[in-house]
Every structure is written in structure tokens, then in C-alpha cells.
């Protein structure tokens, strides 16, 4: 009998690594474990004509993607209220969302992100902003920009701004760079290219090219 017990114990010890590996794989599948999983803060901007969310990118995982979404709130009354508050303004609003895998926004993603919940914050959610709406449901209507970022690429000589409704969003091109969103008095019909000055976009040159109506967001802190 002792010999039989020792054999059973030995078999269990041999099987244990496989059991643990299977359990871990099952847990990863259930929790969506992914290199791009995280809390992906966003700038919320737009108005009655369109509502957009721009991911706050960094040059390291899980945030190494520039993504801009067209969204709407699942609650029609909340959607109308937020659009009215943002309409015609360049004030900063941000989203503090639930955790999700950022690569679910990529073209051809196996499980595209269709919706998520977020606290809606007047100001920056990490810099003293005030939560105005909690756990609001947002629907992803379209992914307008999805660009993986390479931290080893130097910035080019010029800066390119992408038209998003009545706004321009600077394309993140290299390191260091700046995340820059501006509002226009009228929409731009094509991307706008300006020179860089001291490594940063020449905003004066941008103002000569397009009718600027204010800055929604500008920060290079996370892109150094």
C-alpha cells in the first residue's frame, strides 16, 4: 500500500506543471490577458456634429498606439447633454475607462471593441479633473486612426495634422513628440503639414495655414 501511495504522489507531482499551465491559460483567456491590456485614458472632444475620443499614447506597452475613435454614448439623453456641453468649445474633457486590450481597436482584430464604460471627466482625469458622469456606456462607431508607435524612430522634419471633423489631431511620428489636438473654425479638407521648430510643431505656421479656434489638448510629457 505505501508503494502504491508513493506512485500516486509521484504521478500527481509530474502532472502538476501541466495542470497549472492549463489553469493559467484558461485564466488568461477569461480575463483577456494581453500585452495591450490597461486603462487607456482618452481625450473626449467634438460636439453636436460628431463626438471623438483620442487615446493618450506613450512609447511603451500597453499604450504604444495612437488611436482616434468616433463614439457616441449609449444613453441618448447623456449623448445629447455631452455633445451640447462640448459644442463650440475647445475645453479639455477626458475619459477614464474600464480596462480593455487596446489592440482590439486594430484593423482586423479578432474581437473588435464595440463598446466600453468610462468616467467622463471635465479636465484631465489624472490631474485633478472633476468626474461629471460615472461608468457611462460608450459605443465605438468607427476607428478613424490606429497607428502603433515605435519608440526608436526619430521625428521627421515636418509635423502632420489629421482632420477629424472640425478638429486637427497631430500624427505621432517619432520620439520625442507632442500630442496635440486643435479646434478649427471650419473643417480642413485634407491633412495639414507644417515644419517643426526645435523638434516641436510650428504652431504659428499652423495658424497661418488653417483657421485655429483653440487648443483642446497639448502635451509631450508622455512622449519623451
SVG drawing of the C-alpha trace seen along z (x, -y; Angstrom):
<svg xmlns="http://www.w3.org/2000/svg" viewBox="-33 -83 49 85">
<polyline fill="none" stroke="black" stroke-width="0.4" points="0.0,0.0 2.7,-2.6 4.4,-1.8 1.1,-2.5 0.6,-5.8 4.1,-6.9 3.5,-6.1 0.2,-8.1 2.0,-11.1 4.8,-10.9 2.3,-10.9 0.5,-13.9 3.8,-15.9 4.6,-15.1 1.1,-16.3 1.1,-19.5 3.0,-21.7 0.6,-20.8 -2.4,-21.5 -1.0,-24.9 -0.2,-25.8 -3.7,-24.8 -5.3,-26.8 -3.2,-29.9 -4.1,-29.7 -7.7,-29.4 -7.4,-32.4 -5.7,-34.4 -8.5,-33.6 -11.2,-34.6 -9.6,-37.8 -8.4,-38.9 -4.7,-39.0 -2.9,-40.8 0.2,-43.0 -2.1,-45.9 -4.4,-45.5 -4.7,-48.5 -6.6,-51.7 -6.4,-53.7 -7.2,-57.3 -8.6,-59.4 -9.3,-63.0 -13.0,-63.5 -13.8,-66.2 -16.3,-67.2 -19.9,-68.4 -23.3,-68.0 -21.9,-67.2 -19.6,-64.4 -18.0,-63.0 -14.5,-61.7 -12.1,-60.0 -8.3,-60.2 -6.2,-57.7 -3.4,-59.3 -0.4,-57.4 3.0,-56.5 6.1,-54.9 5.8,-51.7 3.3,-48.9 0.4,-48.8 -0.1,-52.3 2.1,-52.4 -0.7,-53.1 -2.2,-56.4 -5.9,-55.7 -8.8,-58.1 -12.4,-56.9 -15.7,-58.2 -18.1,-57.4 -21.5,-58.0 -23.0,-57.5 -25.4,-54.6 -27.8,-56.7 -29.4,-59.1 -30.1,-61.8 -26.5,-61.7 -25.2,-61.7 -27.1,-64.9 -26.1,-66.5 -22.4,-65.9 -22.4,-67.0 -24.2,-70.2 -21.6,-70.9 -18.7,-70.3 -20.2,-72.0 -18.3,-75.1 -15.7,-74.8 -12.0,-73.8 -12.2,-72.9 -10.4,-69.7 -12.6,-66.7 -11.2,-63.2 -12.4,-59.6 -11.2,-57.3 -12.3,-54.0 -12.5,-50.4 -9.6,-48.2 -9.5,-46.7 -7.0,-45.5 -6.0,-48.3 -5.3,-46.0 -9.0,-45.2 -9.2,-48.6 -6.7,-47.4 -8.0,-46.7 -8.9,-43.0 -9.0,-42.4 -10.4,-39.0 -12.7,-40.6 -13.2,-44.2 -14.0,-46.6 -17.7,-47.6 -18.3,-49.4 -16.8,-50.3 -17.6,-52.1 -15.8,-55.2 -16.0,-58.0 -16.4,-61.3 -14.1,-63.9 -14.1,-67.7 -10.4,-68.3 -7.6,-65.7 -8.6,-62.6 -5.1,-62.2 -4.6,-65.9 -7.4,-67.0 -10.3,-66.9 -13.9,-66.6 -15.9,-63.5 -19.2,-64.6 -20.7,-61.2 -19.7,-57.8 -19.5,-54.5 -21.1,-55.9 -21.5,-53.5 -19.8,-54.5 -20.3,-52.8 -17.4,-52.7 -18.8,-53.8 -15.5,-53.8 -11.8,-53.7 -10.5,-56.6 -6.8,-56.3 -4.9,-53.3 -1.1,-53.7 1.3,-51.5 4.2,-53.7 7.9,-52.9 9.9,-54.5 13.2,-54.2 12.1,-56.4 13.3,-60.0 10.7,-62.6 10.7,-63.7 11.4,-67.3 7.7,-68.1 4.6,-67.6 1.3,-66.3 -2.1,-67.1 -5.0,-64.8 -8.5,-66.3 -11.1,-64.8 -14.4,-66.7 -13.8,-70.3 -10.5,-69.4 -6.9,-68.6 -5.1,-65.8 -1.3,-65.7 0.0,-62.4 2.6,-61.0 5.6,-60.4 8.7,-59.8 10.4,-60.4 10.2,-62.9 6.9,-64.2 3.8,-66.0 0.1,-65.0 -1.8,-68.0 -5.5,-68.5 -6.8,-71.8 -10.3,-73.1 -10.9,-74.9 -13.5,-77.5 -14.2,-75.4 -13.2,-71.8 -10.0,-71.1 -10.4,-69.1 -7.0,-67.3 -4.1,-66.7 -2.1,-69.8 1.7,-69.6 3.9,-72.2 7.6,-72.4 8.9,-71.6 10.8,-74.2 13.1,-72.9 11.6,-69.5 8.1,-70.6 5.4,-71.6 5.5,-75.2 2.1,-76.3 2.5,-79.8 2.9,-78.2 -0.2,-76.0 -2.2,-79.1 -1.3,-80.7 -2.5,-77.6 -5.8,-76.9 -8.4,-78.9 -7.5,-77.9 -10.2,-78.3 -8.4,-77.0 -6.4,-74.1 -8.2,-71.1 -5.1,-69.3 -1.3,-69.7 1.2,-67.6 4.6,-66.0 5.1,-64.7 4.4,-61.1 6.1,-61.1 9.7,-61.9"/>
</svg>
